Amino acid sequence: MAKHITLIGGGLVGALLAQQLAKRGFAVDVFEKRPDPRVAGFTGGRSINLALAERGLQALREAGLADDVLQRAVMMRGRMVHTRDGRSGLQRYGVDDSEVIWSVSRGALNMLLLDAAEASGVNFHFGQSLASADFDGRRIQLVDEQGVSRELDAPVVIGADGAGSSLRSAMNAYAPLGERVESLGHGYKELEIPPAGGLSADLVGLSGGHDQFALEPHALHIWPRGGYMCIALPNTEGSFTVTLFLPAHGPHPSFDTLGGASSARAFFEEDFPDLLPLIPDFANDYDSHPVGTLSTLYLERWHLDGRALLVGDAAHAIVPFHGQGMNCGFEDTVVLAALLAEAPNDTADVFAEFQRIRQPNSNAIAAMALENYVEMRDSVADPHYLAKRSLGALLAERAPDHFMARYRMVTFTHLPYAYAYERGRAQDMLLDQLLRGSTDAASVDLMAAINALRATLPPLPDLRHG
């Protein structure tokens, strides 16, 4: 008889994990507190646009879903950086169009994953919230939208129920997990640029848009302003989801000081004058969308022996500035499904091994996501950063066996996050030493730099592109 696994959470990570487990012969029941989005419409709430990169794509390939997802995605070649004076320039993510990321709709992706999981034999139960868990009795209590509760046997339960995980709360009450939540102190608010048809042709032409898009579609747009920024990601129908990131509290500008749409409009007129005209429904967007919070979750323990385990954001929620939250969660599903398939009757060892493998990597991407916020809002316009970027690109071209930008390691290979983090730090120190404070990469003797690189760092491991 197939081993039974109960999953709490039918979002992106939960649905993909369920499908992968069902394909390996497990009987899987998924309990999701929200209604079925395929029936009720997607009600995911706040949704910083999702950036799909190689790690997530590899998980989708293993699930047989990558092609379907890419048909619903928009390619982004790099960061289009917009300065205060209205100029813009593209900073590529990779070396060419084989190294791009993809903007995907959370709702459309979730529904596709639900369909795939059901086709693999997964049983979904919507409108079912976890009320409590009896870990000694290996039972859970669920409550539906009418407040009716029921109890079920759940010998093995996995929580993929996000940063506000109910299963994590139950586990932590039973045996403390060493939970630590670090708030970034910054929040975000979503706005929208409509498809080009909703704007004047002159405005679209000036902003660099074409076809149905009001801006260049194949880029992640950034308006860096030092301690804060706006970004915009393309959607398949031609709109862009704009996200304003600001300090939550403190002196101007912060969400505290902006208040309502009128003061926010004055702020945009001053700091984002080329962006504001592209958001015709600015006042309604600003006043109707809540300020989202940004935090990093750290746990000392992800599991309760072989009875319960946390994955994805439930175990290691991060800030969104490396576009890796979903990709990291999808990578979790690949590792966990493979481990469980090898030892389906030894969940205690599997869960411990899963944490041993994944925790150093989740800690590394959490740190890199925090660093990337500073890079996006500030460094992308900094001359020293740009010089290091240029010198790094020259070294990557001339000595690809020894140098690869950290962003490329994270985004376009399967190298462990922890390796990319440490290697990136070592490479960054070397670039600083080679430049000696200069902001001109051309002033560095390239052959001497390559020799120093090869003498200082070992060759890169197998890069394992997808």
SVG drawing of the C-alpha trace seen along z (x, -y; Angstrom):
<svg xmlns="http://www.w3.org/2000/svg" viewBox="-21 -67 71 69">
<polyline fill="none" stroke="black" stroke-width="0.4" points="0.0,0.0 1.3,-3.5 2.6,-5.4 0.3,-8.3 1.5,-11.9 -0.6,-14.8 0.3,-18.2 -0.8,-21.5 -0.9,-24.2 -1.8,-24.0 0.1,-27.0 3.1,-26.8 5.4,-24.7 2.7,-22.5 1.1,-21.7 4.5,-20.9 5.7,-18.8 2.3,-16.9 2.7,-16.1 6.2,-14.9 5.3,-12.7 2.3,-11.2 4.4,-10.4 6.7,-8.4 3.8,-6.3 2.8,-8.2 -0.8,-8.7 -1.1,-12.5 -3.9,-14.6 -3.5,-18.4 -5.5,-20.7 -5.6,-24.3 -7.3,-27.1 -8.3,-29.1 -11.0,-28.1 -10.0,-26.4 -8.6,-29.3 -9.8,-27.4 -13.4,-27.8 -13.4,-30.9 -10.7,-32.9 -7.2,-33.5 -7.3,-35.2 -3.6,-35.0 -3.6,-38.6 -0.2,-40.4 2.0,-39.1 5.3,-40.5 5.7,-39.3 7.4,-35.9 10.8,-35.5 11.4,-32.0 15.1,-31.1 17.1,-27.9 16.5,-26.2 12.8,-26.5 12.8,-25.6 14.7,-22.4 12.1,-21.4 9.4,-22.1 11.3,-20.0 11.4,-17.1 7.6,-17.5 7.1,-17.7 5.7,-21.2 8.5,-23.6 7.3,-24.1 3.7,-24.8 4.9,-27.4 7.3,-29.1 4.4,-29.6 2.8,-31.7 5.9,-33.7 7.7,-36.8 11.5,-36.7 13.6,-39.3 17.2,-39.7 18.3,-42.0 17.8,-45.1 16.7,-48.2 17.9,-50.9 16.1,-54.3 17.9,-57.4 16.2,-60.4 16.9,-62.4 14.9,-60.0 17.8,-58.0 17.8,-54.2 20.2,-51.4 20.1,-47.6 22.4,-45.6 22.2,-42.0 21.8,-39.2 23.8,-36.7 26.0,-36.4 23.3,-36.1 19.7,-35.0 20.5,-31.6 20.7,-33.2 17.5,-35.0 14.8,-34.9 11.1,-34.7 8.2,-36.8 5.3,-34.5 1.8,-35.0 1.5,-33.5 -2.2,-32.7 -1.8,-31.1 1.2,-29.1 -0.6,-27.9 -3.6,-26.7 -1.4,-24.9 0.4,-23.1 -2.9,-22.1 -4.1,-20.6 -0.9,-18.6 -1.0,-17.4 -4.6,-16.2 -3.8,-14.5 -1.1,-12.6 -3.6,-11.4 -3.3,-14.0 -6.5,-14.7 -7.1,-18.4 -9.3,-19.6 -10.0,-23.4 -11.4,-25.7 -9.8,-23.6 -7.6,-25.3 -5.4,-23.5 -6.8,-24.3 -4.5,-22.1 -2.2,-19.1 -1.9,-16.2 1.6,-15.0 1.6,-12.3 -1.7,-10.9 -0.6,-11.6 -3.9,-13.4 -4.8,-16.8 -7.9,-19.0 -9.2,-20.9 -11.9,-23.6 -13.9,-24.5 -15.2,-27.9 -18.4,-27.3 -16.5,-26.7 -17.2,-22.9 -14.3,-20.9 -13.1,-17.4 -10.2,-15.2 -8.1,-13.0 -5.2,-10.6 -2.0,-12.2 1.0,-10.0 3.3,-12.1 2.5,-15.8 4.4,-18.3 3.8,-22.0 4.0,-24.0 1.7,-26.7 3.9,-29.7 5.5,-32.3 2.5,-32.4 2.5,-28.6 -0.2,-27.1 1.7,-23.8 4.9,-25.7 2.9,-27.3 1.6,-23.9 5.0,-22.4 6.6,-25.3 4.0,-25.0 4.7,-21.3 8.5,-21.6 10.2,-25.0 11.8,-25.3 14.2,-28.1 12.2,-30.6 13.6,-34.0 12.0,-36.6 14.0,-39.5 12.0,-42.4 13.7,-44.4 12.1,-47.6 10.9,-48.3 7.5,-47.6 6.1,-47.5 3.1,-48.6 1.9,-47.4 0.8,-49.6 0.1,-48.8 1.1,-50.1 -1.7,-49.1 -1.1,-47.6 0.1,-50.2 -3.5,-50.5 -4.5,-52.3 -1.9,-55.0 -1.2,-57.7 1.0,-56.7 3.4,-59.5 3.9,-58.4 4.6,-54.8 7.1,-55.9 9.0,-58.0 9.1,-55.3 10.6,-52.7 7.6,-50.5 6.5,-48.5 3.7,-46.1 1.3,-45.9 3.8,-47.0 4.3,-50.5 8.0,-49.8 10.6,-47.5 9.0,-44.1 12.0,-41.9 13.5,-43.5 13.0,-43.9 12.8,-47.7 14.4,-49.4 14.2,-53.0 17.0,-53.0 17.0,-55.9 19.5,-55.0 17.5,-53.9 14.4,-53.0 13.3,-52.1 10.5,-51.1 10.6,-48.0 8.3,-46.8 7.9,-43.3 6.1,-42.5 2.9,-40.4 1.9,-38.4 -1.1,-40.5 1.0,-43.7 0.7,-45.3 3.5,-45.7 3.3,-45.1 5.0,-48.0 6.3,-47.6 7.4,-50.6 9.8,-49.6 10.3,-52.2 11.2,-52.3 8.1,-51.5 8.8,-54.2 11.1,-57.1 11.8,-60.4 10.6,-61.2 10.4,-59.2 8.7,-56.4 5.2,-54.8 4.5,-56.7 5.3,-60.1 3.5,-59.5 0.1,-58.8 -2.5,-58.8 -2.3,-59.0 -2.0,-62.8 1.2,-63.0 2.4,-59.8 1.8,-61.4 3.9,-64.5 6.6,-62.1 6.5,-60.3 6.5,-63.6 9.8,-64.4 11.5,-61.0 9.9,-58.9 8.7,-61.6 9.0,-59.2 7.1,-56.4 4.2,-58.3 2.5,-59.1 2.5,-55.4 0.2,-54.6 -3.0,-56.4 -5.0,-54.8 -2.3,-55.8 -4.6,-57.2 -6.9,-54.2 -3.9,-51.8 -2.1,-53.5 -5.1,-53.9 -6.6,-50.5 -3.4,-48.3 -2.1,-47.5 1.5,-48.0 3.2,-44.6 5.8,-43.6 9.2,-42.2 10.9,-39.8 13.4,-36.8 12.4,-33.7 15.1,-31.5 14.4,-28.2 16.9,-26.0 14.7,-23.0 12.5,-22.3 11.1,-18.9 9.6,-17.0 11.5,-13.6 9.6,-11.8 6.2,-13.1 6.2,-16.7 8.4,-18.8 8.3,-22.3 9.4,-23.2 9.5,-26.4 8.5,-29.7 7.1,-27.8 10.7,-26.9 12.8,-29.7 10.9,-32.7 13.1,-35.4 12.9,-38.9 12.2,-39.0 15.2,-40.9 17.0,-38.0 13.9,-36.6 14.7,-33.2 12.0,-32.5 9.9,-30.4 13.0,-28.9 14.4,-27.9 11.1,-26.4 10.9,-24.4 14.4,-23.2 13.3,-22.0 10.6,-19.8 13.2,-18.1 15.5,-17.2 12.7,-16.1 10.8,-14.0 14.1,-12.2 15.0,-11.5 11.5,-10.2 11.5,-8.0 14.8,-6.4 13.6,-5.7 9.8,-6.0 9.6,-4.2 12.3,-6.2 10.9,-9.7 12.9,-10.7 16.2,-10.2 14.8,-11.7 13.6,-14.8 16.9,-15.2 18.9,-14.8 16.6,-17.2 17.4,-19.9 21.1,-19.1 21.2,-19.6 18.9,-22.5 19.4,-24.7 22.9,-26.0 21.6,-26.9 18.5,-28.6 20.6,-30.6 22.9,-31.6 20.1,-32.8 18.5,-34.7 21.8,-36.6 22.1,-37.2 18.6,-38.4 19.2,-41.0 22.4,-42.1 20.7,-42.3 18.2,-44.9 21.1,-47.3 22.5,-46.4 19.2,-47.1 18.2,-50.3 21.7,-51.8 24.7,-50.0 23.3,-49.6 24.0,-53.3 27.3,-53.3 30.5,-53.8 32.6,-51.4 30.0,-48.7 29.8,-49.2 33.6,-49.0 33.6,-45.7 30.8,-44.4 32.8,-45.3 36.0,-43.7 34.1,-40.6 32.5,-40.3 36.0,-40.5 37.4,-37.8 34.3,-35.6 34.9,-35.9 38.7,-35.2 38.8,-32.8 35.4,-31.1 36.8,-28.1 37.7,-30.4 35.2,-33.3 31.4,-33.6 29.5,-36.5 27.6,-35.4 24.3,-36.5 24.9,-34.0 25.8,-31.2 22.6,-31.7 20.3,-32.3 21.6,-30.2 23.3,-27.1 22.5,-24.4 25.5,-25.2 24.5,-25.2 23.5,-28.6 26.0,-28.2 28.8,-27.7 27.7,-30.7 27.6,-32.8 31.1,-32.0 32.6,-32.0 31.0,-35.3 32.5,-36.8 36.0,-35.6 35.6,-36.9 34.3,-40.3 37.3,-40.7 39.6,-40.0 37.9,-42.5 38.3,-45.2 42.0,-44.3 42.5,-44.5 40.7,-47.8 42.4,-49.5 39.6,-52.0 39.5,-52.8 36.2,-53.2 37.8,-52.2 38.0,-48.5 40.1,-49.3 42.9,-50.5 43.5,-47.0 46.1,-44.8 43.8,-42.0 46.5,-39.2 47.8,-40.1 44.3,-40.0 43.7,-36.5 46.9,-35.2 45.9,-36.6 42.5,-35.0 43.9,-31.6 46.5,-31.8 43.9,-32.9 40.9,-30.7 40.4,-27.1 38.6,-26.3 34.8,-26.4 33.0,-23.1 30.8,-21.7 28.3,-24.5 25.4,-22.2 23.3,-24.6 19.9,-23.3"/>
</svg>
